[in-house]
Amino acid sequence: LSLCEEVERTQLVVDWAHLHARDRGRFKTVDDFRKVIVEIENRLGTEAVKDMHCHFTKIEFTDKGEKRHHTMDEADYGPDFMMLAKVIAEFKLKPVIISESPILDADAIKMRDIVQKKLKS
């Protein structure tokens, strides 16, 4: 965030799995995701949040950080995309979400469908 505040024409990229691993399982609730969105909006403005660019996958991590990316169907790993999708719908965001899953295309479609469903509900 600091870099985006200090350097003109930079755009934030949020790597949800990296944040989750770095903070050893940070995203346990919808509010954990919401706090990140609110902080970005407070520091960089609404436009930075509305069309944000982000990466998502479920992640396995150790005390040293990221270990391995996992698929959306692997329930033993987080973060939970449903929680992020709820926040996307709540804030009416239109993010670009890049899948970092081992099965990029299949999980990208799953994420798209989940977000679309949340936006309609």
N, C-alpha and C positions, 0 to 999 in steps of 0.2 A: 504494500500500500504506500509506503514511504516513497518508493521510486516513482510511482505514478503521480504522487503529489508534487514531486520535485522536478520531474523531467516531462516537458511538454510532449504531447503526441504519443504518449505511452498508453497501452491498454492493459488492464489487469487480466491475468489468466488464473482462475481458481482451480487448483488440482485437489479435489475433495479427498481422494484416497491418500495423497501425500500428507495433507493436514491431519487426516484421521490416524495415519501411521506415526507421524512425527509426534503427535500428542497422545500416543498409545491408546487409541480408541476414543477419541474426542467426541464423535457424533453418536450419542446414545439416545437423544430425544429430538423431536422436531424443533424445540427451542434452541438446541445446539446449532442447528443449521440457520435458524432465524437470526441468531446473534451475529453470525458472520455476514449475512446479507445486510443487516442493519448497520453494522460497522462500515462496510463498504459504502453504503449509501450516505452515511454521515460524513465520511472522509472524502469520497470521490464524487458524490452526487447521484441523483436518480438515474441519469442516462448511463452511468457506468454499471449500474445494476440491471437495468431493463434489458439490455442487449449483451449481457456479459458472456464472455468466452470461458468455458470451463471443461475440465476433464473429469471423467468418473469411471471407476471400476471398484469392485470389492477387492480388499487388500489383506494380505497376511503380513504381519509385521513382528519384529523383535525389538529388544531394547535399543538396537542400533538403527531402527527405522524400517523402511519397506523391505519385504523379503520377496513376495511374489504376488502378481495380480491374479484374481480369480473371476469366475463368471458370475453373472447375475443370479444363477440358480444355486450357487453354493452358499447355503444358509449359515454356515459356520463362520462366515467372514462378513465384515462390514466395510463401509457404512451401509445403512439401509436406504436404497434409492427411493423407496416410497415416502420416506420422511422429507427428503429433498424435494420430491415432486409436489408434496403438499405445500411447501414453502414457495415453490415456483408459482403454483396456482394462487396462493394467498396474496403474493405481491404482484400477480399478473405479469410475470417476467416472460421474456422471449429469448432465452439464452441459446447459444450455440453450445451443444454438449457433445464432446468428443469421447467416444468409448475407448477405454484403454484395456478392455477385457481381452483375454486370450481368443475369444470368438467375437471380434469387433463388430461385424455386420449383424449377427443375430442379437447381440446384446444392445446394439444401437437401436434396433427396431423395437426391442422390449422397452427400452427407456422412452423412446418416442411415444409408444402406445400408452405407457403409464402416465406420462405428462399430459397427453391429450385427454385421457380419461379424467384426470384430476381437474383439468381446466374446465371440463364440462359439468363437473359435479358441484 
